[in-house]
Amino acid sequence: MTAIVSYSGQNTTSFATGGTARWATASNGSGVLSTSEVLAQITYEHGGTFSKLSVFILTNVSTATTTINFRVNGANGNQSVSIATLATGFFQDVTNTDVISAGDEVNLQISAAGGVGAVVWATTSFLFASSTDSVTRHSYRAVASFSSASTTSFEPLTSGNLVTGEADTEDKTQSYSGIAGKLVNLFVYVSVNNRVNDSTVRSRVNTANGNLIVTISAGSTGIFEDLSNSDTISAADLINYSFTLGTGTQTITCNIISVEFVSTLRQNLVIAGRADAGVSLNSATTAFFTVGGVELTNTNFLTESTFRNKALSNFTASNLSIRLDSNTINGTSSFTLRANASNTTLTVSITAATSGRFTDTVNTPSIVLNDILTHGITTGGSSGSLDFRMAAFSATYPSTSSVKDMLRAGAILPYGR
């Protein structure tokens, strides 16, 4: 029952005062908002305890108090954070917890009554201690629809799509596992389905079909799950989803694809990127990204404070792996996990004018509770550019007793208010 941290972020998510919106509670691109709760809910098939809900507010010009609530089965749970007028920085609920049972649907909700203006948040994170093993629910959250005939597209385990169309080249979407575990409980939510034949979502392991599969029958909408099959994942496996359409060009909107990663060794994956569009960077540039979630193409990547997420537990980081779709830079570049605005030892060296996958399987820096985490990339050379798609690293957490001791002590404190 080790508490595992789930990170997510979409660093320009804006919420206008005076309304209510929801997003998924998972390791995902958190900023895809919906006014409809069913479009944000994900069914957790492992029971357990959520705690230490954390939100990083980037800017705030709202004249009203903004509240973020943890939601269980369409009702407010116990966890919430309150953001005062004009307040920015990290906000956490260091007191309350939410206990769920297998089959409960969870999501997050943001609301503000009255006033004018908006808040923009960058990242969210929370602890989840499963009642059995260590469980992380990864989620791909889309806002695009699919309509091409007889095609298969590919989606990353975690992140999101913000443009029409998906990655038709699978290696753009793959995440390097780095650790052993199982993929279980595939979850899919479909809001619109005008297809006249079946569609299929399934897991993929090393460019081959996995065992997890859901079939979306013609015209059907709602929740689809595979609760029977599983995929055994070995360290260094490459994992992602696929989405296959039959003949015809009718529209289907697949809002969420989600799966649980189960570890018996107190480990999880932290995944970030933008598989469908990528992020282009020129030579001789230093830029920054979140440690979890979706990266936007229209964001100022030169400002590290925009991308901060917080470590809610001690852990050991390892197996940093990134995917570049192209690279014409005429010098060596590097991609690094950063803590408290400094590089850790977990880094990959990117060979000049070379694309593909780069992985550090050697270094294992220790991350400390409340460390502020980002990814940093420094491009070398004097000409050219590269196209960054996905990054992932592994996290190994301390024993359950260590985490419980930290929680009892109230060691997780608000930061940067």
Steps between C-alpha positions, in 0.01 A plus 500: 500500500777741405385852419584579137506855360307579183614811314316688229522836337402718211668823570253753360168368630271799555179496702266799480342612827128437538470141382583137570723263304646153546804298397631149545666375818792304359853535376405693188472830320291661770391812319235354269194645674137399461178643636357146487617282788470172310763623255749533785424194713722193498407172668767382744498121526738491796374636829725717711562840656561833326681776688710817476322654202738768368442773240745755360329827404699689240302825473187627670298810412174365642307723738336194660627210709562193284447149639632168370319192629576130481185324373380142556199364311376847410521650850763703683749292690697613803799658328489859378724800452387860525678767294446855619458797268821571307692226686756290309746217576449151642185413693446169676252321719735363765224371727223312322490167317254322273453124522354334191381149419562310179255626239475856632519784248727790589589839354599853600281810489582870496239766582468867588178687572466865405781736419687547175837394358666160479757270658762311302654190648798299383506166683316274743615200699374267770592185692311176442558207735332193354366238738710244308838548328595840352260634238526798265213583266628650177263689274504627144250785476392621155283776363520393136267270305586218261338434163751345259406171339686177579785662693697436817637792701720488808477682832742537793428339835485843661451843340239650275407606151398856424482494120301302245672175414735272689851366462501255211859399577505283810847579631397862562259382768695227677619534859798309635386302804834476680336277762306174514128484573160432350250699298145424613145639486489680167238778511354692203236772492322586174270804486405499130475200268349519154701206369307224322754235598708409803809686622778351712731639769781284630834499678823478305833358622811528285294578184285188545143469623475447873232296673284792614221580255162673493261483207272799447198376312347711222310800636576421866619762749599510866749291699678197356738290712718191485516369856611148409825520306842635594841569348819402679751780451874451521759771561587670170167415334340769284129548574211703356141466369352446156160605364367320192206606285310288249374611161301820463575860594244560772618683814591350836630698799708293739555738792702287741722193468636391837678204657638402839870418537554259790836451668593264784825692559365845603568649156323704236557686173494878461415589139477832316501619142304593193491208257260648245673831436834508679696797626758657268815657648786675324873460564670671795181512708410402856136404553286330764207256520273353767585161649152373420224580255469662160733762357349779291657640184413864571659535844806691615727204572784731603346575842554214745258628764213436260552124520547421867361189665566386856632171635242377752730224624865403503589277205789383286483605135642283221471397136443838340405446136399748230383479138601755234313493172771698318833666578712713266694683773874497422611450861439280804188572707377369837170427677498487881275447801532812719431553869479845659623674182816286481589203284494155657732227375215342302573624150521386140754626248353564155742441215528774239263462202356178645135428579326202660517378861760596761508336845698528824498158670791578734428796727258485797470835681303525823202737499395645834153584627394847378770524233378709206528292183534592133666364189769710333638477148809682375563493128852542370645600166450812296233392252212259456205400716355196671146369551436367854209255543497291820697460825467250785690400812452240773440577868568256785332594829590421862319243707142564609605576856731780382225667300250465785746660738536800268126537468442477876764765554330739261832538319341614174458875521366767262769648280547835332189680618 
